[in-house]
């Protein structure tokens, strides 16, 4: 299976926004995970092929996962970012358990 490719990370001030993008191969069940410094990798949000979503409690109301099936892309819109959101964000093809290489998000003033 083709590895997902993430993009859109960077440095942002607290309270700011970023949109991450994941290029996938086909319409799959997808998810975003993150791994902060010294922490375990954790689920952020997931989206099924039909578009149903679920979120970790710590991002509810701030992050939105979406998909564009025509472009085979999954997005993570992140608003009201906090320093504790600093992490490497990974895209996971859940259908075949294939991880992307990750994109760094740093929230700092």
Biotite code that builds the C-alpha atoms (Angstrom):
import biotite.structure as struc

atoms = struc.array([
    struc.Atom([0.000, 0.000, 0.000], chain_id="A", res_id=1, res_name="UNK", atom_name="CA", element="C"),
    struc.Atom([1.091, 3.569, -0.668], chain_id="A", res_id=2, res_name="UNK", atom_name="CA", element="C"),
    struc.Atom([2.269, 5.524, 2.344], chain_id="A", res_id=3, res_name="UNK", atom_name="CA", element="C"),
    struc.Atom([0.117, 8.544, 3.222], chain_id="A", res_id=4, res_name="UNK", atom_name="CA", element="C"),
    struc.Atom([1.895, 11.897, 2.877], chain_id="A", res_id=5, res_name="UNK", atom_name="CA", element="C"),
    struc.Atom([1.242, 14.689, 5.384], chain_id="A", res_id=6, res_name="UNK", atom_name="CA", element="C"),
    struc.Atom([1.771, 18.403, 4.834], chain_id="A", res_id=7, res_name="UNK", atom_name="CA", element="C"),
    struc.Atom([0.804, 21.696, 6.409], chain_id="A", res_id=8, res_name="UNK", atom_name="CA", element="C"),
    struc.Atom([2.684, 21.656, 9.693], chain_id="A", res_id=9, res_name="UNK", atom_name="CA", element="C"),
    struc.Atom([4.677, 24.571, 11.007], chain_id="A", res_id=10, res_name="UNK", atom_name="CA", element="C"),
    struc.Atom([5.119, 27.117, 13.763], chain_id="A", res_id=11, res_name="UNK", atom_name="CA", element="C"),
    struc.Atom([2.053, 28.978, 14.999], chain_id="A", res_id=12, res_name="UNK", atom_name="CA", element="C"),
    struc.Atom([1.310, 31.221, 17.959], chain_id="A", res_id=13, res_name="UNK", atom_name="CA", element="C"),
    struc.Atom([-1.089, 30.145, 20.697], chain_id="A", res_id=14, res_name="UNK", atom_name="CA", element="C"),
    struc.Atom([-4.656, 30.763, 19.586], chain_id="A", res_id=15, res_name="UNK", atom_name="CA", element="C"),
    struc.Atom([-3.729, 30.402, 15.935], chain_id="A", res_id=16, res_name="UNK", atom_name="CA", element="C"),
    struc.Atom([-4.827, 27.918, 13.289], chain_id="A", res_id=17, res_name="UNK", atom_name="CA", element="C"),
    struc.Atom([-3.282, 25.401, 10.917], chain_id="A", res_id=18, res_name="UNK", atom_name="CA", element="C"),
    struc.Atom([-4.694, 22.983, 8.392], chain_id="A", res_id=19, res_name="UNK", atom_name="CA", element="C"),
    struc.Atom([-2.960, 19.677, 7.889], chain_id="A", res_id=20, res_name="UNK", atom_name="CA", element="C"),
    struc.Atom([-3.432, 17.691, 4.721], chain_id="A", res_id=21, res_name="UNK", atom_name="CA", element="C"),
    struc.Atom([-2.921, 13.989, 4.096], chain_id="A", res_id=22, res_name="UNK", atom_name="CA", element="C"),
    struc.Atom([-2.647, 12.564, 0.593], chain_id="A", res_id=23, res_name="UNK", atom_name="CA", element="C"),
    struc.Atom([-3.923, 9.006, 0.619], chain_id="A", res_id=24, res_name="UNK", atom_name="CA", element="C"),
    struc.Atom([-4.235, 6.320, -2.040], chain_id="A", res_id=25, res_name="UNK", atom_name="CA", element="C"),
    struc.Atom([-7.943, 5.905, -2.546], chain_id="A", res_id=26, res_name="UNK", atom_name="CA", element="C"),
    struc.Atom([-10.898, 6.277, -0.241], chain_id="A", res_id=27, res_name="UNK", atom_name="CA", element="C"),
    struc.Atom([-9.975, 4.669, 3.063], chain_id="A", res_id=28, res_name="UNK", atom_name="CA", element="C"),
    struc.Atom([-10.770, 4.798, 6.736], chain_id="A", res_id=29, res_name="UNK", atom_name="CA", element="C"),
    struc.Atom([-8.276, 7.424, 7.924], chain_id="A", res_id=30, res_name="UNK", atom_name="CA", element="C"),
    struc.Atom([-7.114, 8.981, 11.163], chain_id="A", res_id=31, res_name="UNK", atom_name="CA", element="C"),
    struc.Atom([-4.811, 11.624, 12.549], chain_id="A", res_id=32, res_name="UNK", atom_name="CA", element="C"),
    struc.Atom([-2.563, 10.788, 15.484], chain_id="A", res_id=33, res_name="UNK", atom_name="CA", element="C"),
    struc.Atom([0.015, 12.874, 17.277], chain_id="A", res_id=34, res_name="UNK", atom_name="CA", element="C"),
    struc.Atom([3.075, 12.290, 19.394], chain_id="A", res_id=35, res_name="UNK", atom_name="CA", element="C"),
    struc.Atom([4.295, 15.060, 21.641], chain_id="A", res_id=36, res_name="UNK", atom_name="CA", element="C"),
    struc.Atom([7.780, 15.302, 23.171], chain_id="A", res_id=37, res_name="UNK", atom_name="CA", element="C"),
    struc.Atom([8.256, 12.454, 25.624], chain_id="A", res_id=38, res_name="UNK", atom_name="CA", element="C"),
    struc.Atom([4.699, 11.231, 25.095], chain_id="A", res_id=39, res_name="UNK", atom_name="CA", element="C"),
    struc.Atom([3.046, 8.225, 23.517], chain_id="A", res_id=40, res_name="UNK", atom_name="CA", element="C"),
    struc.Atom([1.334, 8.497, 20.170], chain_id="A", res_id=41, res_name="UNK", atom_name="CA", element="C"),
    struc.Atom([-2.367, 9.259, 20.631], chain_id="A", res_id=42, res_name="UNK", atom_name="CA", element="C"),
    struc.Atom([-5.457, 9.405, 18.473], chain_id="A", res_id=43, res_name="UNK", atom_name="CA", element="C"),
    struc.Atom([-6.604, 12.909, 17.552], chain_id="A", res_id=44, res_name="UNK", atom_name="CA", element="C"),
    struc.Atom([-9.461, 12.279, 15.129], chain_id="A", res_id=45, res_name="UNK", atom_name="CA", element="C"),
    struc.Atom([-10.740, 9.669, 12.708], chain_id="A", res_id=46, res_name="UNK", atom_name="CA", element="C"),
    struc.Atom([-13.013, 9.615, 9.675], chain_id="A", res_id=47, res_name="UNK", atom_name="CA", element="C"),
    struc.Atom([-14.635, 6.675, 7.963], chain_id="A", res_id=48, res_name="UNK", atom_name="CA", element="C"),
    struc.Atom([-15.175, 6.146, 4.247], chain_id="A", res_id=49, res_name="UNK", atom_name="CA", element="C"),
    struc.Atom([-18.772, 7.317, 4.752], chain_id="A", res_id=50, res_name="UNK", atom_name="CA", element="C"),
    struc.Atom([-17.649, 10.476, 6.525], chain_id="A", res_id=51, res_name="UNK", atom_name="CA", element="C"),
    struc.Atom([-18.538, 9.659, 10.101], chain_id="A", res_id=52, res_name="UNK", atom_name="CA", element="C"),
    struc.Atom([-16.063, 11.173, 12.541], chain_id="A", res_id=53, res_name="UNK", atom_name="CA", element="C"),
    struc.Atom([-14.828, 10.824, 16.082], chain_id="A", res_id=54, res_name="UNK", atom_name="CA", element="C"),
    struc.Atom([-12.498, 12.995, 18.137], chain_id="A", res_id=55, res_name="UNK", atom_name="CA", element="C"),
    struc.Atom([-10.331, 12.813, 21.204], chain_id="A", res_id=56, res_name="UNK", atom_name="CA", element="C"),
    struc.Atom([-11.836, 14.790, 24.061], chain_id="A", res_id=57, res_name="UNK", atom_name="CA", element="C"),
    struc.Atom([-8.878, 17.175, 24.153], chain_id="A", res_id=58, res_name="UNK", atom_name="CA", element="C"),
    struc.Atom([-9.597, 18.495, 20.628], chain_id="A", res_id=59, res_name="UNK", atom_name="CA", element="C"),
    struc.Atom([-13.394, 18.504, 20.551], chain_id="A", res_id=60, res_name="UNK", atom_name="CA", element="C"),
    struc.Atom([-14.680, 21.888, 19.461], chain_id="A", res_id=61, res_name="UNK", atom_name="CA", element="C"),
    struc.Atom([-11.242, 23.002, 18.225], chain_id="A", res_id=62, res_name="UNK", atom_name="CA", element="C"),
    struc.Atom([-10.224, 20.514, 15.520], chain_id="A", res_id=63, res_name="UNK", atom_name="CA", element="C"),
    struc.Atom([-12.201, 19.275, 12.539], chain_id="A", res_id=64, res_name="UNK", atom_name="CA", element="C"),
    struc.Atom([-11.374, 16.274, 10.376], chain_id="A", res_id=65, res_name="UNK", atom_name="CA", element="C"),
    struc.Atom([-12.746, 16.160, 6.846], chain_id="A", res_id=66, res_name="UNK", atom_name="CA", element="C"),
    struc.Atom([-12.103, 14.445, 3.550], chain_id="A", res_id=67, res_name="UNK", atom_name="CA", element="C"),
    struc.Atom([-12.251, 15.128, -0.166], chain_id="A", res_id=68, res_name="UNK", atom_name="CA", element="C"),
    struc.Atom([-12.773, 11.759, -1.822], chain_id="A", res_id=69, res_name="UNK", atom_name="CA", element="C"),
    struc.Atom([-12.290, 13.185, -5.318], chain_id="A", res_id=70, res_name="UNK", atom_name="CA", element="C"),
    struc.Atom([-8.784, 14.273, -4.339], chain_id="A", res_id=71, res_name="UNK", atom_name="CA", element="C"),
    struc.Atom([-8.064, 11.319, -2.012], chain_id="A", res_id=72, res_name="UNK", atom_name="CA", element="C"),
    struc.Atom([-7.212, 13.766, 0.749], chain_id="A", res_id=73, res_name="UNK", atom_name="CA", element="C"),
    struc.Atom([-7.996, 14.001, 4.422], chain_id="A", res_id=74, res_name="UNK", atom_name="CA", element="C"),
    struc.Atom([-7.677, 17.268, 6.316], chain_id="A", res_id=75, res_name="UNK", atom_name="CA", element="C"),
    struc.Atom([-7.302, 18.311, 9.917], chain_id="A", res_id=76, res_name="UNK", atom_name="CA", element="C"),
    struc.Atom([-8.353, 21.887, 10.587], chain_id="A", res_id=77, res_name="UNK", atom_name="CA", element="C"),
    struc.Atom([-6.849, 22.956, 13.908], chain_id="A", res_id=78, res_name="UNK", atom_name="CA", element="C"),
    struc.Atom([-8.126, 26.101, 15.595], chain_id="A", res_id=79, res_name="UNK", atom_name="CA", element="C"),
    struc.Atom([-7.431, 27.666, 18.987], chain_id="A", res_id=80, res_name="UNK", atom_name="CA", element="C"),
    struc.Atom([-4.096, 25.940, 19.136], chain_id="A", res_id=81, res_name="UNK", atom_name="CA", element="C"),
    struc.Atom([-2.388, 25.561, 22.487], chain_id="A", res_id=82, res_name="UNK", atom_name="CA", element="C"),
    struc.Atom([1.260, 24.926, 23.377], chain_id="A", res_id=83, res_name="UNK", atom_name="CA", element="C"),
    struc.Atom([0.272, 21.422, 24.484], chain_id="A", res_id=84, res_name="UNK", atom_name="CA", element="C"),
    struc.Atom([-0.819, 20.695, 20.907], chain_id="A", res_id=85, res_name="UNK", atom_name="CA", element="C"),
    struc.Atom([2.849, 20.748, 19.932], chain_id="A", res_id=86, res_name="UNK", atom_name="CA", element="C"),
    struc.Atom([3.613, 17.349, 18.418], chain_id="A", res_id=87, res_name="UNK", atom_name="CA", element="C"),
    struc.Atom([4.414, 15.433, 15.294], chain_id="A", res_id=88, res_name="UNK", atom_name="CA", element="C"),
    struc.Atom([1.100, 14.723, 13.593], chain_id="A", res_id=89, res_name="UNK", atom_name="CA", element="C"),
    struc.Atom([0.748, 11.481, 11.692], chain_id="A", res_id=90, res_name="UNK", atom_name="CA", element="C"),
    struc.Atom([-1.796, 10.345, 9.154], chain_id="A", res_id=91, res_name="UNK", atom_name="CA", element="C"),
    struc.Atom([-2.854, 6.698, 9.375], chain_id="A", res_id=92, res_name="UNK", atom_name="CA", element="C"),
    struc.Atom([-4.460, 4.649, 6.643], chain_id="A", res_id=93, res_name="UNK", atom_name="CA", element="C"),
    struc.Atom([-6.621, 2.557, 8.952], chain_id="A", res_id=94, res_name="UNK", atom_name="CA", element="C"),
    struc.Atom([-7.761, 0.248, 6.213], chain_id="A", res_id=95, res_name="UNK", atom_name="CA", element="C"),
    struc.Atom([-4.221, -1.103, 5.728], chain_id="A", res_id=96, res_name="UNK", atom_name="CA", element="C"),
    struc.Atom([-2.481, 0.177, 8.885], chain_id="A", res_id=97, res_name="UNK", atom_name="CA", element="C"),
    struc.Atom([0.018, 2.301, 6.949], chain_id="A", res_id=98, res_name="UNK", atom_name="CA", element="C"),
    struc.Atom([1.505, 5.367, 8.656], chain_id="A", res_id=99, res_name="UNK", atom_name="CA", element="C"),
    struc.Atom([2.723, 8.560, 7.084], chain_id="A", res_id=100, res_name="UNK", atom_name="CA", element="C"),
    struc.Atom([6.071, 10.060, 8.075], chain_id="A", res_id=101, res_name="UNK", atom_name="CA", element="C"),
    struc.Atom([4.514, 12.877, 10.074], chain_id="A", res_id=102, res_name="UNK", atom_name="CA", element="C"),
    struc.Atom([4.521, 16.656, 10.051], chain_id="A", res_id=103, res_name="UNK", atom_name="CA", element="C"),
    struc.Atom([5.724, 18.838, 12.918], chain_id="A", res_id=104, res_name="UNK", atom_name="CA", element="C"),
    struc.Atom([3.336, 21.276, 14.566], chain_id="A", res_id=105, res_name="UNK", atom_name="CA", element="C"),
    struc.Atom([4.819, 23.717, 17.053], chain_id="A", res_id=106, res_name="UNK", atom_name="CA", element="C"),
    struc.Atom([2.649, 26.098, 19.044], chain_id="A", res_id=107, res_name="UNK", atom_name="CA", element="C"),
    struc.Atom([4.739, 28.763, 20.687], chain_id="A", res_id=108, res_name="UNK", atom_name="CA", element="C"),
    struc.Atom([4.963, 32.497, 21.134], chain_id="A", res_id=109, res_name="UNK", atom_name="CA", element="C"),
])
